[in-house]
């Protein structure tokens, strides 16, 4: 388990932009525009003592190093090397039967893997998960995940927010929407680290159906996503939105399908061939271009979706002869305006 089964492509100087999903970056931009978000972030940053937070895991979990969980330590070292990370985040193994992994922390993010996850996954599947979490750490996701975790804890302890807390409620909802999108970025990072498409799909299969992969089919599992997309009528389209409302993660079947779409786009193969954005080019990357890229992605997904709700909206746009009335085009216009607003504030 401690020796890579084969050589993997390394990505010197790779930028986090290489694996960040357009929806992740755009949702984060939108989140930062919410009224009261900056104030809440500063307040929570002051209240949450980073050292105290880390000490809790030092006292209740096992820190991964060359002597403890050496196999996981090696996977982390491999992931850091492949993504050319400039730091190695701490990692802890927590006794918990639920299969889970997360990256938290405000200043020094660290990764937590549960024993349930270690029991469920094989070494190559774990490699994908470690790469996934390293991608979160390098993209700066841990700050917002920590913020969401504590806001949800507060909400659980006192019940849902009172009427006066509408701004906080909006921020929680926006954080959850962003969290779902950021998982798609993490999956791309995991695939870049593991470079094993089959293993990446098996992770989602196991998260959905448990360890009995011999009773599952890779192809059939991915076909479920197509069936989900096409399923039912307008009511089903609304129910899909309601099912996602309180989820911090996208559903496993849909994550696997999204990763398949990224591979089919050719971006994954291009990165393996060395065609990927570099960190030294980050300063030249403009947020307006990222927003346009995200708008194109939203529009393409909208036009290709077989979801009954989206199909109905799309058909209504055609029936009324609207040339710019589809949701995808409206998103594009809204994001373009947001980009102009951001550029104006930067100038």
TIKOL-423341 format. One record per residue (C-alpha): residue in one letter; residue number from 1; x, y, z. Coordinates in Angstrom, 2 decimals. Example, Ala and Ser with C-alpha at 12.3 -4.5 7.8 and 13.67 -1.06 7.14 Angstrom:
<res: a, n: 1, u: 12.30, v: -4.50, w: 7.80> $
<res: s, n: 2, u: 13.67, v: -1.06, w: 7.14> $
END
This chain:
<res: x, n: 1, u: 0.00, v: 0.00, w: 0.00> $
<res: x, n: 2, u: 2.90, v: 2.36, w: 0.55> $
<res: x, n: 3, u: 4.40, v: 1.96, w: -2.93> $
<res: x, n: 4, u: 2.64, v: 3.47, w: -5.96> $
<res: x, n: 5, u: 1.50, v: 0.68, w: -8.28> $
<res: x, n: 6, u: 2.63, v: 2.69, w: -11.31> $
<res: x, n: 7, u: 4.18, v: 5.95, w: -12.32> $
<res: x, n: 8, u: 1.87, v: 8.94, w: -12.35> $
<res: x, n: 9, u: 2.12, v: 12.22, w: -14.20> $
<res: x, n: 10, u: 3.30, v: 15.11, w: -12.03> $
<res: x, n: 11, u: 2.18, v: 18.71, w: -12.56> $
<res: x, n: 12, u: 4.98, v: 21.17, w: -11.73> $
<res: x, n: 13, u: 3.68, v: 24.63, w: -10.93> $
<res: x, n: 14, u: 0.05, v: 23.67, w: -11.48> $
<res: x, n: 15, u: -2.54, v: 26.30, w: -10.55> $
<res: x, n: 16, u: -5.66, v: 25.45, w: -8.58> $
<res: x, n: 17, u: -7.56, v: 26.85, w: -11.58> $
<res: x, n: 18, u: -6.74, v: 23.55, w: -13.31> $
<res: x, n: 19, u: -9.21, v: 21.61, w: -11.20> $
<res: x, n: 20, u: -11.63, v: 24.25, w: -9.96> $
<res: x, n: 21, u: -15.05, v: 23.76, w: -11.49> $
<res: x, n: 22, u: -16.51, v: 26.94, w: -13.05> $
<res: x, n: 23, u: -19.60, v: 26.62, w: -10.86> $
<res: x, n: 24, u: -17.38, v: 26.46, w: -7.75> $
<res: x, n: 25, u: -15.55, v: 29.67, w: -8.59> $
<res: x, n: 26, u: -18.74, v: 31.49, w: -9.61> $
<res: x, n: 27, u: -20.69, v: 30.39, w: -6.53> $
<res: x, n: 28, u: -17.85, v: 31.66, w: -4.36> $
<res: x, n: 29, u: -17.89, v: 35.02, w: -6.15> $
<res: x, n: 30, u: -21.65, v: 35.24, w: -5.60> $
<res: x, n: 31, u: -21.29, v: 34.23, w: -1.96> $
<res: x, n: 32, u: -18.82, v: 37.01, w: -1.31> $
<res: x, n: 33, u: -21.34, v: 39.54, w: -2.65> $
<res: x, n: 34, u: -23.96, v: 38.64, w: -0.03> $
<res: x, n: 35, u: -24.76, v: 41.40, w: 2.42> $
<res: x, n: 36, u: -23.13, v: 40.74, w: 5.76> $
<res: x, n: 37, u: -20.89, v: 37.93, w: 4.52> $
<res: x, n: 38, u: -17.59, v: 39.74, w: 5.13> $
<res: x, n: 39, u: -18.70, v: 40.83, w: 8.61> $
<res: x, n: 40, u: -19.74, v: 37.31, w: 9.55> $
<res: x, n: 41, u: -16.51, v: 35.82, w: 8.20> $
<res: x, n: 42, u: -14.40, v: 38.27, w: 10.20> $
<res: x, n: 43, u: -16.45, v: 37.62, w: 13.33> $
<res: x, n: 44, u: -16.17, v: 33.85, w: 13.05> $
<res: x, n: 45, u: -12.46, v: 34.09, w: 12.27> $
<res: x, n: 46, u: -12.00, v: 35.96, w: 15.52> $
<res: x, n: 47, u: -14.17, v: 33.62, w: 17.57> $
<res: x, n: 48, u: -12.75, v: 30.36, w: 16.25> $
<res: x, n: 49, u: -9.39, v: 29.77, w: 17.82> $
<res: x, n: 50, u: -7.35, v: 27.83, w: 15.27> $
<res: x, n: 51, u: -5.05, v: 26.35, w: 17.86> $
<res: x, n: 52, u: -7.96, v: 25.24, w: 20.03> $
<res: x, n: 53, u: -9.64, v: 23.66, w: 17.02> $
<res: x, n: 54, u: -6.51, v: 21.72, w: 16.08> $
<res: x, n: 55, u: -5.86, v: 20.69, w: 19.69> $
<res: x, n: 56, u: -9.25, v: 18.99, w: 19.75> $
<res: x, n: 57, u: -8.18, v: 16.63, w: 16.98> $
<res: x, n: 58, u: -4.76, v: 16.13, w: 18.55> $
<res: x, n: 59, u: -6.59, v: 14.92, w: 21.65> $
<res: x, n: 60, u: -9.36, v: 12.85, w: 20.04> $
<res: x, n: 61, u: -7.91, v: 11.47, w: 16.78> $
<res: x, n: 62, u: -4.65, v: 9.96, w: 15.46> $
<res: x, n: 63, u: -2.26, v: 12.23, w: 13.59> $
<res: x, n: 64, u: -0.94, v: 10.69, w: 10.38> $
<res: x, n: 65, u: 2.85, v: 10.55, w: 9.97> $
<res: x, n: 66, u: 5.59, v: 8.11, w: 9.00> $
<res: x, n: 67, u: 4.88, v: 6.05, w: 12.15> $
<res: x, n: 68, u: 1.09, v: 6.24, w: 12.37> $
<res: x, n: 69, u: -1.04, v: 5.19, w: 9.41> $
<res: x, n: 70, u: 2.07, v: 5.09, w: 7.29> $
<res: x, n: 71, u: 0.11, v: 4.03, w: 4.21> $
<res: x, n: 72, u: -2.06, v: 7.17, w: 4.40> $
<res: x, n: 73, u: 1.04, v: 9.27, w: 5.04> $
<res: x, n: 74, u: 2.55, v: 7.91, w: 1.81> $
<res: x, n: 75, u: -0.60, v: 8.67, w: -0.15> $
<res: x, n: 76, u: -0.50, v: 12.24, w: 1.15> $
<res: x, n: 77, u: 3.18, v: 12.60, w: 0.19> $
<res: x, n: 78, u: 2.42, v: 11.32, w: -3.30> $
<res: x, n: 79, u: -0.50, v: 13.74, w: -3.66> $
<res: x, n: 80, u: 1.60, v: 16.71, w: -2.50> $
<res: x, n: 81, u: 4.29, v: 15.81, w: -5.02> $
<res: x, n: 82, u: 1.90, v: 15.28, w: -7.93> $
<res: x, n: 83, u: 0.08, v: 18.60, w: -7.39> $
<res: x, n: 84, u: 3.38, v: 20.33, w: -6.56> $
<res: x, n: 85, u: 1.86, v: 21.70, w: -3.34> $
<res: x, n: 86, u: 3.99, v: 24.19, w: -1.42> $
<res: x, n: 87, u: 2.77, v: 22.84, w: 1.92> $
<res: x, n: 88, u: 1.70, v: 19.53, w: 3.38> $
<res: x, n: 89, u: -1.51, v: 19.79, w: 5.41> $
<res: x, n: 90, u: -1.77, v: 17.86, w: 8.64> $
<res: x, n: 91, u: -4.00, v: 14.80, w: 8.52> $
<res: x, n: 92, u: -5.92, v: 12.98, w: 11.25> $
<res: x, n: 93, u: -7.77, v: 9.67, w: 11.38> $
<res: x, n: 94, u: -10.92, v: 9.87, w: 13.50> $
<res: x, n: 95, u: -12.75, v: 6.88, w: 14.96> $
<res: x, n: 96, u: -16.18, v: 7.12, w: 13.38> $
<res: x, n: 97, u: -18.19, v: 4.43, w: 11.60> $
<res: x, n: 98, u: -19.57, v: 6.82, w: 8.99> $
<res: x, n: 99, u: -17.42, v: 7.03, w: 5.84> $
<res: x, n: 100, u: -16.38, v: 10.65, w: 5.63> $
<res: x, n: 101, u: -13.48, v: 12.98, w: 4.90> $
<res: x, n: 102, u: -13.25, v: 16.74, w: 5.29> $
<res: x, n: 103, u: -10.80, v: 19.62, w: 5.26> $
<res: x, n: 104, u: -11.23, v: 22.42, w: 7.81> $
<res: x, n: 105, u: -9.27, v: 25.23, w: 9.45> $
<res: x, n: 106, u: -8.98, v: 28.97, w: 8.94> $
<res: x, n: 107, u: -5.23, v: 29.58, w: 8.76> $
<res: x, n: 108, u: -3.66, v: 26.11, w: 8.64> $
<res: x, n: 109, u: -6.21, v: 23.76, w: 7.08> $
<res: x, n: 110, u: -5.98, v: 20.09, w: 7.99> $
<res: x, n: 111, u: -7.61, v: 16.93, w: 6.69> $
<res: x, n: 112, u: -9.67, v: 14.42, w: 8.67> $
<res: x, n: 113, u: -10.44, v: 10.89, w: 7.47> $
<res: x, n: 114, u: -12.80, v: 8.62, w: 9.39> $
<res: x, n: 115, u: -12.10, v: 4.97, w: 10.14> $
<res: x, n: 116, u: -15.35, v: 4.15, w: 8.35> $
<res: x, n: 117, u: -13.83, v: 5.56, w: 5.16> $
<res: x, n: 118, u: -10.58, v: 3.61, w: 5.61> $
<res: x, n: 119, u: -12.57, v: 0.41, w: 6.12> $
<res: x, n: 120, u: -14.63, v: 1.03, w: 2.99> $
<res: x, n: 121, u: -12.02, v: 2.00, w: 0.39> $
<res: x, n: 122, u: -9.06, v: 0.24, w: -1.20> $
<res: x, n: 123, u: -5.64, v: 1.98, w: -1.56> $
<res: x, n: 124, u: -6.30, v: 3.53, w: -4.98> $
<res: x, n: 125, u: -9.71, v: 4.75, w: -3.91> $
<res: x, n: 126, u: -8.12, v: 6.31, w: -0.83> $
<res: x, n: 127, u: -5.58, v: 7.98, w: -3.09> $
<res: x, n: 128, u: -8.44, v: 9.65, w: -4.93> $
<res: x, n: 129, u: -9.96, v: 10.86, w: -1.64> $
<res: x, n: 130, u: -6.64, v: 12.19, w: -0.33> $
<res: x, n: 131, u: -6.15, v: 14.08, w: -3.61> $
<res: x, n: 132, u: -9.72, v: 15.37, w: -3.36> $
<res: x, n: 133, u: -9.09, v: 16.78, w: 0.13> $
<res: x, n: 134, u: -5.70, v: 18.21, w: -0.83> $
<res: x, n: 135, u: -7.46, v: 20.00, w: -3.69> $
<res: x, n: 136, u: -9.84, v: 21.56, w: -1.15> $
<res: x, n: 137, u: -6.91, v: 22.67, w: 1.01> $
<res: x, n: 138, u: -4.97, v: 24.21, w: -1.89> $
<res: x, n: 139, u: -8.06, v: 25.98, w: -3.28> $
<res: x, n: 140, u: -8.73, v: 27.69, w: 0.05> $
<res: x, n: 141, u: -12.03, v: 25.90, w: 0.53> $
<res: x, n: 142, u: -11.31, v: 25.06, w: 4.16> $
<res: x, n: 143, u: -12.10, v: 28.59, w: 5.36> $
<res: x, n: 144, u: -15.65, v: 28.48, w: 4.03> $
<res: x, n: 145, u: -16.18, v: 24.84, w: 5.02> $
<res: x, n: 146, u: -15.19, v: 25.71, w: 8.58> $
<res: x, n: 147, u: -17.56, v: 28.64, w: 8.50> $
<res: x, n: 148, u: -20.43, v: 26.47, w: 7.26> $
<res: x, n: 149, u: -19.69, v: 23.75, w: 9.82> $
<res: x, n: 150, u: -19.92, v: 26.14, w: 12.74> $
<res: x, n: 151, u: -22.98, v: 27.97, w: 11.42> $
<res: x, n: 152, u: -24.76, v: 24.63, w: 10.99> $
<res: x, n: 153, u: -23.75, v: 23.61, w: 14.50> $
<res: x, n: 154, u: -25.19, v: 26.84, w: 15.88> $
<res: x, n: 155, u: -28.39, v: 26.33, w: 13.89> $
<res: x, n: 156, u: -28.73, v: 22.75, w: 15.19> $
<res: x, n: 157, u: -28.18, v: 23.79, w: 18.80> $
<res: x, n: 158, u: -30.73, v: 26.61, w: 18.89> $
<res: x, n: 159, u: -33.12, v: 25.48, w: 16.19> $
<res: x, n: 160, u: -33.37, v: 27.25, w: 12.87> $
<res: x, n: 161, u: -32.43, v: 30.91, w: 12.80> $
<res: x, n: 162, u: -35.04, v: 33.36, w: 14.08> $
<res: x, n: 163, u: -36.73, v: 35.84, w: 11.80> $
<res: x, n: 164, u: -34.07, v: 38.44, w: 12.56> $
<res: x, n: 165, u: -31.40, v: 36.14, w: 11.19> $
<res: x, n: 166, u: -32.48, v: 36.21, w: 7.55> $
<res: x, n: 167, u: -29.04, v: 37.42, w: 6.44> $
<res: x, n: 168, u: -27.35, v: 34.52, w: 8.23> $
<res: x, n: 169, u: -29.88, v: 32.08, w: 6.79> $
<res: x, n: 170, u: -29.13, v: 33.38, w: 3.31> $
<res: x, n: 171, u: -25.42, v: 32.93, w: 3.93> $
<res: x, n: 172, u: -25.93, v: 29.34, w: 5.14> $
<res: x, n: 173, u: -27.99, v: 28.55, w: 2.04> $
<res: x, n: 174, u: -25.38, v: 30.14, w: -0.21> $
<res: x, n: 175, u: -22.57, v: 28.30, w: 1.58> $
<res: x, n: 176, u: -24.36, v: 25.00, w: 1.08> $
<res: x, n: 177, u: -24.84, v: 25.72, w: -2.61> $
<res: x, n: 178, u: -21.15, v: 26.61, w: -2.93> $
<res: x, n: 179, u: -20.17, v: 23.53, w: -0.91> $
<res: x, n: 180, u: -21.94, v: 21.27, w: -3.40> $
<res: x, n: 181, u: -20.12, v: 22.93, w: -6.29> $
<res: x, n: 182, u: -16.73, v: 22.78, w: -4.54> $
<res: x, n: 183, u: -17.05, v: 18.99, w: -4.29> $
<res: x, n: 184, u: -16.89, v: 18.85, w: -8.07> $
<res: x, n: 185, u: -13.56, v: 20.69, w: -7.93> $
<res: x, n: 186, u: -12.28, v: 18.30, w: -5.28> $
<res: x, n: 187, u: -13.21, v: 15.30, w: -7.45> $
<res: x, n: 188, u: -11.17, v: 16.72, w: -10.33> $
<res: x, n: 189, u: -8.17, v: 17.20, w: -8.05> $
<res: x, n: 190, u: -8.62, v: 13.63, w: -6.80> $
<res: x, n: 191, u: -8.55, v: 12.28, w: -10.34> $
<res: x, n: 192, u: -5.44, v: 14.31, w: -11.19> $
<res: x, n: 193, u: -3.71, v: 12.75, w: -8.18> $
<res: x, n: 194, u: -4.90, v: 9.18, w: -8.64> $
<res: x, n: 195, u: -5.06, v: 9.16, w: -12.46> $
<res: x, n: 196, u: -7.33, v: 6.12, w: -12.18> $
<res: x, n: 197, u: -10.78, v: 6.72, w: -13.64> $
<res: x, n: 198, u: -12.12, v: 3.35, w: -12.48> $
<res: x, n: 199, u: -11.06, v: 4.01, w: -8.88> $
<res: x, n: 200, u: -12.65, v: 7.47, w: -8.88> $
<res: x, n: 201, u: -15.99, v: 6.00, w: -9.95> $
<res: x, n: 202, u: -15.70, v: 3.15, w: -7.43> $
<res: x, n: 203, u: -15.41, v: 5.72, w: -4.63> $
<res: x, n: 204, u: -18.80, v: 7.15, w: -5.54> $
<res: x, n: 205, u: -20.26, v: 3.68, w: -6.05> $
<res: x, n: 206, u: -19.17, v: 2.67, w: -2.55> $
<res: x, n: 207, u: -20.42, v: 5.90, w: -1.01> $
<res: x, n: 208, u: -23.80, v: 5.18, w: -2.59> $
<res: x, n: 209, u: -24.03, v: 1.40, w: -2.17> $
<res: x, n: 210, u: -21.39, v: 0.25, w: 0.29> $
<res: x, n: 211, u: -18.49, v: -2.12, w: -0.14> $
<res: x, n: 212, u: -20.19, v: -4.74, w: -2.32> $
<res: x, n: 213, u: -18.82, v: -3.46, w: -5.64> $
<res: x, n: 214, u: -18.92, v: -7.02, w: -6.97> $
<res: x, n: 215, u: -22.71, v: -6.59, w: -6.95> $
<res: x, n: 216, u: -22.55, v: -3.30, w: -8.87> $
<res: x, n: 217, u: -21.80, v: -2.27, w: -12.43> $
<res: x, n: 218, u: -19.65, v: 0.71, w: -13.37> $
<res: x, n: 219, u: -21.64, v: 1.31, w: -16.57> $
<res: x, n: 220, u: -25.04, v: 0.86, w: -14.94> $
<res: x, n: 221, u: -24.09, v: 3.20, w: -12.11> $
<res: x, n: 222, u: -23.26, v: 5.96, w: -14.60> $
<res: x, n: 223, u: -26.46, v: 5.23, w: -16.53> $
<res: x, n: 224, u: -28.39, v: 6.06, w: -13.36> $
<res: x, n: 225, u: -27.31, v: 9.68, w: -13.74> $
<res: x, n: 226, u: -28.79, v: 9.79, w: -17.25> $
<res: x, n: 227, u: -32.00, v: 8.24, w: -15.94> $
<res: x, n: 228, u: -32.10, v: 10.77, w: -13.08> $
<res: x, n: 229, u: -31.62, v: 13.65, w: -15.50> $
<res: x, n: 230, u: -34.49, v: 12.49, w: -17.73> $
<res: x, n: 231, u: -36.78, v: 11.21, w: -14.97> $
<res: x, n: 232, u: -40.40, v: 12.13, w: -14.62> $
<res: x, n: 233, u: -42.27, v: 15.33, w: -15.27> $
<res: x, n: 234, u: -42.19, v: 18.92, w: -14.04> $
<res: x, n: 235, u: -42.98, v: 17.80, w: -10.47> $
<res: x, n: 236, u: -39.88, v: 15.62, w: -10.43> $
<res: x, n: 237, u: -37.75, v: 18.56, w: -11.54> $
<res: x, n: 238, u: -38.99, v: 20.58, w: -8.57> $
<res: x, n: 239, u: -38.48, v: 17.64, w: -6.19> $
<res: x, n: 240, u: -34.85, v: 17.35, w: -7.31> $
<res: x, n: 241, u: -34.27, v: 20.92, w: -6.22> $
<res: x, n: 242, u: -35.95, v: 20.28, w: -2.87> $
<res: x, n: 243, u: -33.89, v: 17.13, w: -2.30> $
<res: x, n: 244, u: -30.68, v: 19.09, w: -2.76> $
<res: x, n: 245, u: -31.69, v: 22.08, w: -0.64> $
<res: x, n: 246, u: -30.11, v: 20.95, w: 2.65> $
<res: x, n: 247, u: -27.27, v: 18.87, w: 1.19> $
<res: x, n: 248, u: -23.64, v: 19.98, w: 1.54> $
<res: x, n: 249, u: -22.54, v: 17.40, w: -1.07> $
<res: x, n: 250, u: -23.95, v: 16.53, w: -4.50> $
<res: x, n: 251, u: -25.39, v: 13.04, w: -4.78> $
<res: x, n: 252, u: -22.81, v: 10.32, w: -5.48> $
<res: x, n: 253, u: -24.29, v: 9.20, w: -8.81> $
<res: x, n: 254, u: -24.30, v: 12.77, w: -10.11> $
<res: x, n: 255, u: -20.73, v: 13.39, w: -8.97> $
<res: x, n: 256, u: -19.52, v: 10.39, w: -10.93> $
<res: x, n: 257, u: -21.40, v: 11.58, w: -14.00> $
<res: x, n: 258, u: -19.97, v: 15.10, w: -13.66> $
<res: x, n: 259, u: -16.46, v: 13.66, w: -13.52> $
<res: x, n: 260, u: -17.25, v: 11.63, w: -16.64> $
<res: x, n: 261, u: -18.32, v: 14.82, w: -18.44> $
<res: x, n: 262, u: -15.05, v: 16.52, w: -17.47> $
<res: x, n: 263, u: -13.05, v: 13.59, w: -18.88> $
<res: x, n: 264, u: -15.17, v: 13.57, w: -22.06> $
<res: x, n: 265, u: -14.49, v: 17.30, w: -22.55> $
<res: x, n: 266, u: -10.80, v: 16.49, w: -23.11> $
<res: x, n: 267, u: -9.54, v: 18.73, w: -20.30> $
<res: x, n: 268, u: -8.27, v: 15.80, w: -18.22> $
<res: x, n: 269, u: -6.22, v: 14.34, w: -21.09> $
<res: x, n: 270, u: -4.83, v: 17.77, w: -21.97> $
<res: x, n: 271, u: -3.59, v: 18.19, w: -18.40> $
<res: x, n: 272, u: -1.94, v: 14.78, w: -18.49> $
<res: x, n: 273, u: -0.17, v: 16.02, w: -21.63> $
<res: x, n: 274, u: 1.14, v: 19.05, w: -19.73> $
<res: x, n: 275, u: -1.41, v: 21.59, w: -20.95> $
<res: x, n: 276, u: -2.63, v: 23.12, w: -17.70> $
<res: x, n: 277, u: -2.69, v: 26.61, w: -16.11> $
<res: x, n: 278, u: 0.39, v: 27.49, w: -14.03> $
<res: x, n: 279, u: 0.54, v: 29.34, w: -10.73> $
<res: x, n: 280, u: 2.89, v: 31.92, w: -12.19> $
<res: x, n: 281, u: 0.08, v: 32.88, w: -14.58> $
<res: x, n: 282, u: -2.51, v: 33.37, w: -11.84> $
<res: x, n: 283, u: -1.79, v: 37.07, w: -11.55> $
<res: x, n: 284, u: -2.81, v: 37.47, w: -15.20> $
<res: x, n: 285, u: -6.11, v: 35.62, w: -14.76> $
<res: x, n: 286, u: -9.03, v: 38.04, w: -14.59> $
<res: x, n: 287, u: -12.17, v: 37.22, w: -12.67> $
<res: x, n: 288, u: -14.24, v: 38.48, w: -15.62> $
<res: x, n: 289, u: -12.81, v: 35.72, w: -17.81> $
<res: x, n: 290, u: -13.56, v: 33.12, w: -15.15> $
<res: x, n: 291, u: -17.14, v: 34.38, w: -14.98> $
<res: x, n: 292, u: -17.52, v: 34.17, w: -18.76> $
<res: x, n: 293, u: -16.16, v: 30.64, w: -18.66> $
<res: x, n: 294, u: -18.66, v: 29.73, w: -15.94> $
<res: x, n: 295, u: -21.50, v: 31.32, w: -17.91> $
<res: x, n: 296, u: -20.61, v: 29.21, w: -20.95> $
<res: x, n: 297, u: -20.58, v: 26.12, w: -18.74> $
<res: x, n: 298, u: -23.99, v: 26.92, w: -17.24> $
<res: x, n: 299, u: -25.44, v: 27.64, w: -20.68> $
<res: x, n: 300, u: -24.09, v: 24.42, w: -22.17> $
<res: x, n: 301, u: -25.42, v: 22.34, w: -19.27> $
<res: x, n: 302, u: -28.78, v: 24.07, w: -19.54> $
<res: x, n: 303, u: -29.10, v: 23.46, w: -23.26> $
<res: x, n: 304, u: -28.07, v: 19.80, w: -22.97> $
<res: x, n: 305, u: -30.03, v: 18.92, w: -19.83> $
<res: x, n: 306, u: -32.96, v: 16.49, w: -20.08> $
<res: x, n: 307, u: -34.29, v: 17.48, w: -16.64> $
<res: x, n: 308, u: -38.07, v: 18.01, w: -16.99> $
<res: x, n: 309, u: -38.07, v: 21.35, w: -15.15> $
<res: x, n: 310, u: -35.20, v: 22.74, w: -17.22> $
<res: x, n: 311, u: -36.71, v: 21.30, w: -20.40> $
<res: x, n: 312, u: -40.00, v: 23.07, w: -19.64> $
<res: x, n: 313, u: -38.27, v: 26.41, w: -19.08> $
<res: x, n: 314, u: -36.23, v: 25.91, w: -22.24> $
<res: x, n: 315, u: -39.36, v: 25.15, w: -24.28> $
<res: x, n: 316, u: -41.17, v: 28.15, w: -22.84> $
<res: x, n: 317, u: -38.31, v: 30.32, w: -24.02> $
<res: x, n: 318, u: -38.71, v: 28.95, w: -27.52> $
<res: x, n: 319, u: -42.50, v: 29.26, w: -27.49> $
<res: x, n: 320, u: -42.37, v: 32.95, w: -26.65> $
<res: x, n: 321, u: -39.65, v: 33.56, w: -29.20> $
<res: x, n: 322, u: -37.23, v: 34.93, w: -26.66> $
<res: x, n: 323, u: -33.78, v: 35.27, w: -28.14> $
<res: x, n: 324, u: -32.10, v: 35.84, w: -24.80> $
<res: x, n: 325, u: -34.73, v: 34.42, w: -22.48> $
<res: x, n: 326, u: -33.33, v: 31.02, w: -21.60> $
<res: x, n: 327, u: -31.99, v: 30.48, w: -18.12> $
<res: x, n: 328, u: -28.50, v: 29.80, w: -19.44> $
<res: x, n: 329, u: -28.42, v: 33.13, w: -21.29> $
<res: x, n: 330, u: -29.84, v: 34.97, w: -18.30> $
<res: x, n: 331, u: -27.12, v: 33.50, w: -16.12> $
<res: x, n: 332, u: -24.55, v: 34.61, w: -18.68> $
<res: x, n: 333, u: -25.85, v: 38.18, w: -18.67> $
<res: x, n: 334, u: -26.08, v: 38.32, w: -14.88> $
<res: x, n: 335, u: -22.56, v: 37.02, w: -14.46> $
<res: x, n: 336, u: -21.22, v: 39.44, w: -17.07> $
<res: x, n: 337, u: -22.78, v: 42.34, w: -15.15> $
<res: x, n: 338, u: -21.26, v: 40.98, w: -11.96> $
<res: x, n: 339, u: -17.89, v: 40.84, w: -13.67> $
<res: x, n: 340, u: -18.20, v: 44.50, w: -14.71> $
<res: x, n: 341, u: -19.14, v: 45.41, w: -11.14> $
<res: x, n: 342, u: -16.13, v: 43.56, w: -9.78> $
<res: x, n: 343, u: -13.80, v: 45.17, w: -12.31> $
<res: x, n: 344, u: -15.21, v: 48.54, w: -11.40> $
<res: x, n: 345, u: -14.52, v: 47.94, w: -7.70> $
<res: x, n: 346, u: -10.99, v: 46.74, w: -8.50> $
<res: x, n: 347, u: -10.26, v: 49.89, w: -10.51> $
END
